[in-house]
Amino acid sequence: MRSILLHIYDDEGMEARLQVALDLVRNFDGHITCVQAVPFEFGVPSDVYFSMAMEMASAFRASADRLQEELESKLEDEDVRWDWIRSNGDAISEIARLAPLSEIVVLGARNPTGKPSLPSRLASETVVSVRPPVLLAPPSSSRLQLDAPAVIAWNGSAECGHALQASLPLLRRASEVEILTVREQRPKSNVERLSASDAAKFLSRHEIEPLITELSPEDDASIAATLIDAAQARKVGLVIMGAYGRSRLRERVLGGVTRDMLCDPALPLLLSH
């Protein structure tokens, strides 16, 4: 994981994801590409609000300038390789453009705009539209504890398999790896899926010997809540899972568990579609 794509945005999680990216680049002798998309560009002179819009655009550019200057100063003090890409437009589009030559994308876990309890639009769109895994860093993260235990949220889907493969470099550094499954009262389909034992066999070929645990939700707890509670009880440094989503009339629609896990996660979360 030497090519790390880091989203730059002036929100409460910026410092956390910077530290997570720095931990990745130090562990893998990598390179950070900082991508800063400034979305406010106005160019319609006939608009009655043109003057106000131009003032807003100027203020946003000034804020972006300050953030870039601050973070470049920090990066210059770190013994790491990095570069900075700044563009006008939407961050989702720019990240999607750069992702094919990246090995991991680091985003904030919390919704940068709107209610924190809702899934981030940036994370939701990115995780189901790019090939490399997406690492979501909560604002409370001071570092990425790669030597801590790691858990894999397993449901046997192809997305889970992709996440497992993508996370191998990280799992090799974990002190312990555990595969978590959740017993469902009503299985959604009769399609035979890959078992947790299949996943364990795959990991064993890479000299990783995981534990397998089946969880039973308490009362009416959701699958996501059951997984998060188990991960927190184990004091893990990373949760790995597949991200299910599909396109419906140009709108990305997330699966229920994926959406729930993206609602302001408290732990670093690695997802792959």
N, C-alpha and C positions, 0 to 999 in steps of 0.2 A: 504494500500500500504506500507507494512513494509519491503518487500524484494526488494531492489532497485539495479539494475545491471547497473554499470557505466563503459562506455568505456574509457580506458586510452590510450591516444595517444598524442604525442608532436606536437600539432598544435595550431593555433591561438584561437581555441574555447575551449581548455582544461579548462581554468579557469572558463569560463562561465558555462560549464556543471557540473563542480565540485560544483559551487555555487547553481545551480539548484538542484542537488542531495542532497546537504546539507539542502536546504529549504524543500525538500520532507521528508527527514529523521527526521527533527525537527518537522514538522507538524504531522507526522504519527507515531512518536516514532519508527522509523524503523532502518534498518541496510543496509549499503552500501557495496556491493561486487564490488570491483574494479577489472576489468578484463583487463589485459595488454598482448596483443599478440605480440610477436616479430617475424615477418614473415621471417626474413632472416637467414636461416640455410642452409649451403652448405655441401654436403658430397659426392662429386664425385671426388676422387683423380686423375682420369685420365683426367679430364677436363683441357684443356690448360690454362684456366683462373682461375684455382683453387687458386693459390696464391693471385691473386687480389680479388677473391671472399671471401677468408678467411679474408683478411684485411677489406673488407667492412662489413662482418658479425661482426667482432670484434668492429668496430666503431659503428654499430647499437646497439650492446649489451651494449656498454659503455654509449651511449645516453639513452638507456632504463633504465640503472642503475641510472643515474643522475636524470631522471624524477621520478622514483620510490622513490628515497631518498627524493627528494623535496616534493612530494605530501604526502608521509607518515609523514614527519615532520609537514606539515600543518594539516593533519587529527588528529595527536596526540594532537594538540592544541585545537581541537574542541571536544565538549562534546557529541560525537556521537559514535555509534557502527559501526565498519567496519572491513573488512578483504581484503586481496589482493591475487589475483590469477594471476600468470604469466605463460604463456605458449609459446611454439614455434609453429609457424604456422599462419594461417589466422584468423583475428579477426572475420570474419563472421561465421566461423565454431565454434569458441570457444564461441561466444555469443549465437549461436543456441544451443550449448550443455548445457549451463547454464540457458537459458531462461525458461525451464519448471518449475523451482523452483524459479522463479522471478515473481514479480507482476507488474513491470514496468521496461523498459529498457531506459536508458538515453544516447543519442548519440548526436554528433555535427550535426548542421543543414547544415554546409557548407562542400563541397567536400574537404576532407583532402589532396587529390592528384588530379591533373588535374585542369581544369577550375572551379572557384567557381560558375559560372553561371550554370553549369551542375549539375544534381542530384547526390548526393553522392552515390557511388556504395554500400558502407556499409549500408547506410540508406535504399536504394532501395531494397537490398536483404533481409535485416533484417525484414523490416516492413511487408513483405508478406510471411515470412517463420517462424515467431515465434507467439506464442499464446498471450503473454502479450502485452499491448499497448506499443508503442514506442514514447518517448518524444524527440523531436528534439530541441536543445537549440542553438539559434543563438549566434555567437561570441560576440554580443553586450549586451547579457543578463547579468546583474549584479546579478539578483535574479529571482525567480519564484514568480510572484505576484498572489498568490492564492486568495487573497481578492479583486482582481480587477474583472471587468466584464469578462465573458467568452462567446464565441460564438461557435455554432455548425454548421458546414457546412453540410446541409442536402440534400440528393438526394433520400432518400427512399430505399436505397440498404441495403442488409444484412450487408455489411461492416460498413455502418453508424450505424446500430443498435448495432453491436458489439462495436463500438467505444463509443457509448452513454452509454452502460452498463459499459464498462471498466472505463469510466471517472466519474462515480457517486461520488466517494470519493472527487474528485477535484471540481466537480460542487457544492457540498454542501458547499464549502468554498467561492464560488464566490459571489460577491456583487450583481450580476445580471447575468442571463443566457438568451441568445437570440438564437433562431433557425433561421438560414439564409438559404433561398432557392434562387436559381437563375432561372429566367424565361428564358427558352430556346426557340429559334425561331422554331427549328425543333426537337421535341422529338425523341430520338434515337430508341425507341421501344414502342409498345403498351402494354407491360407487366405492370400490375397494381402494383404499389409499395406502401410502407407505406408512409403516408402523414406526413407533419410537425405536424398536429394536433394529429396524432397517437403518435408521439414522445413526444409531450407536455403532453398527457395523461399519458404516461409512467413515465415521470419525476414528474408529480403531485402526483403519488403514492409514491414517495420518498420525498415528501414535498418540491419540487422544482417547482416554477411557472414561466415558461419561457415566453418571448415574442416571437412572430413569425413575421418575416419580409421577404417579397419576394423582391428580388433585380432585377432590370432590367439593363443589361449591357449597358454601354454608347458606342456609335459608334461601333467599332469592338473589344471592350475589351473582353478578354477571361473570362471564368468562374472563373479561378483562380485569375486573376487580379481584378475582381469584388469583390470577397470574401476578398482578402487581403486589398483592399481599404476600404471596409466597416469595417473590423476588426480594421484597424489603426485609422479610424475616431472615433471609439468607445473607443479607448485607452484600448483595452482588454489585459488581461494578458495571455490568452491562447486561441488557436484555436483548435477545435476538429473536426476530420473528419474520414471517413472510407477510407481505402486504397485499391483501386482495382488493382489487378494484377493477372497474370496467368503464368504458366510455358509453355515454348515453346522450345522443344529440349534442355532441361536443362538450358535454359536462362530465367530469370525472365523478363516479359514484363509488364510494368506499364500502367495503364489507363492514358489517356491524362491529365485529371485534376489532378490526383495524381502526375504525373510527373511534371506538371507545379508548383504545390504547393511545391514540393521538391527542386525546383531550388533556392537555397539560400534564404529560407524564412526569413523574417525580424522579425517574432514573434514566440514565442514558439508554437510548433505544436505537438499535440498529435494524433497519428494515430493508427488505429487497422484494421486488415485484417479479 
